Amino acid sequence: MTPRPQSTVRAAVLEAPGKPLRIESLVLDPPSAGEVLVRLEASGVCHSDLHQAEGDWGDAGPLVLGHEGAGVVEAVGEAVDDALLGRRVVLNWMGPCGTCDACGVGREWECADTKALGNRLPDGTTRLRREDGTDVFPLLGLGTFAEATVVPATVAVPIRDDIDPAVAALIGCCVSTGVGAVLKTARLVPNSSAVVIGLGGVGLSIVMGAAFAGASTIVAVDRSQEKLERAASAGATTGVLADEDDERTLSAIRDATDGGAEFAFEAIGLPRTIELAIRTLSTGGSAVLVGMTAHGVRASFDAFDVVDRSLRLLGSNYGFTIGAADFPRYADLHAEGRLPLDVLVERRIELSDVEEAFDAMRRGEGARRVILYSGGS
């Protein structure tokens, strides 16, 4: 099919770290060979977007933020199957190259040659620009804080049509990151005990993953009572309201896990909570670090204790996600009532509300706020 002409889209643009996002009208060029144009229905507002906005991950701009999106394929470039037209898709922000050694052995979350981490399409360019010709780049190659985006066809993963677009968008990042950390990174086994520290969208997804995997004890930890209640609806068996004194928090967690947990998941990305997660483990336990820190952040642990008690420290990037396989699976599990992903949606907002969503995130309030575009429900 011949790609449609260039169009204009409303988008939330970060000019430079520390500056408020600005809603602009941008030119979106049509898809080139191997690409598709996706009319977005929904985009989650993720803490990674806030990291980028605050400069934690480098001084890049101008950028259209957003990387947690779902929508409908509206146009395809050359060498793309027309069968994708009209399909609801979830977007994979890793943008794996498909040819490096990691991709070759099925570990695309470790892709060495992806251009997405540099906020580029595979050819190193962008399809977004201002009227004066200035290039505007899409965060992680997606830029879902916009009404539409052009992406490689390989990252637009079709899913079933009966999934709420707000939920579908979250499958693209927080669901896959959290559920995958349990099922694929930790490989949690039934009747295990698990602690989840931090109950944002990723933490709640970890809780759901642990419940789905058959954990007998799931201790949810956060400073917010409202988040503890939300975690209970996601499958947590016990809630611990975090104390200013980490020793008191640790004592409460140990009481709830009969001395220590077999698995501890850290979903915030702070040295303090990373160190706490390691200390909650029973002998032979695994600490799974899921929360993303700013660049250069360090945490410490008692090296003798880690060796003496045979503890394991695991990093989990993107829940070891293989989008083409995992996105449809998680969508199916949700449709079957086995992953209650609706719990993640705190509020449905408009594009102009993104800065308010960032402020709520800074305050540690709620789960995921999801931008809905025209056509989203």
Secondary structure, 3 states (H helix, E strand, C coil): CCCCCCEEEEEEEECCCCCCCEEEEEEECCCCCCEEEEEEEEEECCHHHHHHHCCCCCCCCCEECCCCEEEEEEEECCCCCHHHCCCEEEECCCCCCCCCHHHHCCCHHHCCCCCHHHCCCCCCCCCEECCCCCEEEEHHHCCCCECEEEEEHHHEEECCCCCCHHHHHHHHHHHHHHHHHHHHHHCCCCCCEEEEECCCHHHHHHHHHHHHHCCCEEEEEECCHHHHHHHHHHCCCEEEECCCCHHHHHHHHHHHCCCCEEEEEECCCCHHHHHHHHHCEEEEEEEEECCCCCCCCCCCCCHHHHHHCCCEEEECCHHHCCHHHHHHHHHHHHHCCCCCHHHHEEEEECHHHHHHHHHHHHCCCCCEEEEECCCCC
